[in-house]
């Protein structure tokens, strides 16, 4: 009987909580739109790059810090790597996939770092109109960065996929050259010659070379 009384005692609170659940779900903030996400990230990065004297001097450690904090949390490296490796991705072991994703992280990092290193004081971000349906789950966001004393704007495009936790980037194009597309054929040729471990070796060497450069 005491157990029953305790249950009845807590029942009103449970009912109130249950009634609150729909309102709580409704109150959750909507996902940030893909173009809004890119605009926010790009604006933050440009502002930092313009006003940080160490970045203006080409300090890669500071550039790395900005990229890791502002950009990389919004990148799906596994999707990027699987698209680039193509049909061979299914043949890779979990350990090989993890290593490939890590090395591709470095490639994407240096691609973005080279773009950031060109940003100067007075650079202005221009976000191009998003050409996508409201219910689209895969979009391309195009941006241009006008840099003082540079005849052509720096064009950076992003491919994003909608996930339950927000939009994630999985490919980046700088001046019309997409990262995934530019490496796909090279990766396939290397795997056919020397296997997935051969590709991992090449990527390690390239990563070391980029780090030194």
N, C-alpha and C positions, 0 to 999 in steps of 0.2 A: 504493500500500500504506500509506504514511504517513497519507493521508487517511482510509483505512478504520480504522486504529488510533486516530486521533483521535476518530472517530465512536463507536467502541466504548468509548473512554475516557469519553466524556460520556454514554453511554447509561444507565448506572445512575442518574446524577443526574436525567436526564430522566424515568426511570421513577418514581423517588421523588417528583418534583414532580407528575407526572400522578396518582399515587395520593393526593397531598395535596390536589388540587383539590376533590374532593367534600367533604372535611372542611373546607376553607377556606370553601366556599360555605355549608356547613351552619352554620359558626360565625358567619356574618354576622348582625348583629342584625336582628330582625324589624322591619317597618315599625311606627312608632308609631301606635296606634289613634287614630281621629279625635277621640273624646271626650277621650282622654288628651292629645292635641296641643292642643286648645282649652283644656283645664284648665290645662296648663302655661303657654301663652301668656298666658291671662287672669290667672292668678295672678301671673306676673312683672310684667305691666302694672299690675295693681292695687297690688301691693306698691310699685312705683316711684312710682305716682301718689299714693299715700297718704303716702309718706315724703319726697317731693321738694318742698321749699318753693316752688320756682319754678313747678312744675306747679300747686300749690295756689293760686298767685296768678294762674294763667291764662297763663303764659308759653308762647306757641305754638311758639317755637323749640325749647324743651325737649320739649314734647308731640310735635312733629314728629320729633325725634330718637328718641324712644321708639317711636313707631309704625313708623318706617322700619327700625329695628333689630329690633324684636320681632314685628311683625305682617306687614309687606309681603313679606318673603321667602316667606311661605306663601300668597300670593295669586296666582291665575292671572288676570291682567288681560285677556289676550286673550280668554279664554272669557267673562269677565264682560261685556266690551264687545260681543262678537259676539252674546251672548244679548240684550243690551239693544237693539242696533241691529237685530236680527232679520234678516229676509230681505234687507235692504239691505247687510248685511255682505259678501255675495258680490259686490256691485257695486263695493265700495270698492277702490281701488288699494292696493298695499302701503304707500305713503307715507301714505295716508289712514288705513289701519288702524293704523299705528304712532302717528299723531297722536291718533287717537281713544282708543287704549289709554292713552296718556300722560295725556290730559285726564281719562279716567275714573279713572285713578290718583288724580288730585286730588280728584274727587268722593268716592271711597271714603275717602280720607285725611281729609277734613273731616267726613264722616259719623262716622267712628270717633273723630276728635279731639273732636267735640262731646260724645260719650259719655264719653270719658276726663275731660273738663273738669268733669264733674259728680261724679266720685269724691272722697269725703272720707275723713278718718281714721275708722277703724272699719267701713269698707265690707267686706262679706263676699260671696264668690262662692259661688253655689249651682249646681252642675251637674245638669241634669235627666237622668233615665235615657235612655240612647240606645235608640231604638226602631228597630232595624235588624237584618237577618239578618247572621250572621257573614261571609257571602260578599258582602255588599253593596259596591258600588263607588261609590255616590252616597248620601250621608246628610245629615241635618239634625241639628245639635247645638244644643240650647237651653240657655241659661244665664240666671241671674238674679243681679243684684248688689243686695244690700240696703244702702242708704245711710242713715246716721243722719239722723234728723229729716226723712225723706222717706217719705210715706205708702205710695207704691207702689214696688216694686223696679224697677230698670232692667233690662228684658229685652233680651238681645242673642242672636240666633240666627244660625247659620252654615250655609251649604250647602257641602259639600266633595265633591270627586271623588278617587277613588283613582288615583294615578299610579305609574309604576315607581319614582320617587324619593320617594314618600310622598304623603300627603294634601295637597290644595291647596284653599283656599277660593276660591269664585267668586261668592258672593253673601252679603250680610249684611243682617239685619233688625233694626231698632231699634224697640222698642215696637210690634212687629207690622207695621211698614212695611218691605217688602223693597226694597232699592235697585234691583235690575233691574226689578222689576214697576212701581215708581213712575215710572221714567224711560222705559219702553218706548214707551208711547203718545205721550208728548211728543216723543221722538226721531223716531218714525215721522211724526208730523205735520210736524215741522220739515223732515225730508228730503223729504217730498212737496211742500212749498212751495218750498224753497230748495236742495235737493240736499244731498249729504253735506258739501260745503264750507260750506254754510249752517249745518249742525249744528256743524261744527268751530268756526265763528265764535262761535256761541251759547255753546258750552262754554268757549271761551277767556274770553269775557266773564264767565261765571259763575264760572270759576276765579279770575279777578282779583277779582271781587266778594267771594268767600269768603275770599280771602287778606287783603283789606283788613278784612273784618268780623271 
